[in-house]
Amino acid sequence: MNFSRRKFLQLAAMATAGFFLTDNTASAQYSSEIWEPPIEKLFLPFGELKDRKETERIVIHHAGLDKDYSAHAIHKFHRDVRGWSGIGYHYVIRKDGTIEQGRPSQAVGAHAANHNYNSIGICVTGNFNVSNPKTAQIDSLKMLTAWLCQKYNLNPMGNGVIVGHKNLNKTTCPGSNLYPRIEEVKCYCRDFIY
């Protein structure tokens, strides 16, 4: 593969930080020039889901409660209490930075009313109106968002491409302590991709 010096340094830094370690093996996961962050696949049982035909934006959420909820716990709540097909978010980022698969990435989400048919939802666990996201969560959010921008050919600096839930619906989500960090996430994605 032919990487620019910037891309090489970024990948080397990520490897040093352990982002590509899987089963104690230091092998990076590449498909052409697209890498994949370490995502725990949980294989959750869902009701009927529809395929998303296009992906135009990434929506960042917080869980709203200051606990470290797993994708499995959110899935159970969304299915059993809300009556949905299962977890509405495509990805959940735990307090230690672990990224968990929620709803299948190709399925229409249930995370932002009237905007689910063209978006991917990422939930960062915690209530960021009362606490701050952990450094590991921000690092994973940057990595995951950069990968999604690459995967779906999205311009991270484009208007409405990477947004907080509050940009789309009447809510305070993703919280007053995470929302300002979205600009930092966008810049990271821009620098990583270009």
Secondary structure, DSSP 8 states (H G I E B T S, - for coil): ----HHHHHHHHHHHHTTTT-BTTB----EETTEE---EE------S---B-----EEEEEE-SSSS---HHHHHHHHHHTS--SS-S-SEEE-TTS-EEE-S-TTB--SSSTT-GGGEEEEEESS-TTTS---HHHHHHHHHHHHHHHHHTT--TTSTTTEEEGGGTSSS-TT-TTTGGGHHHHHHHHHHHH-
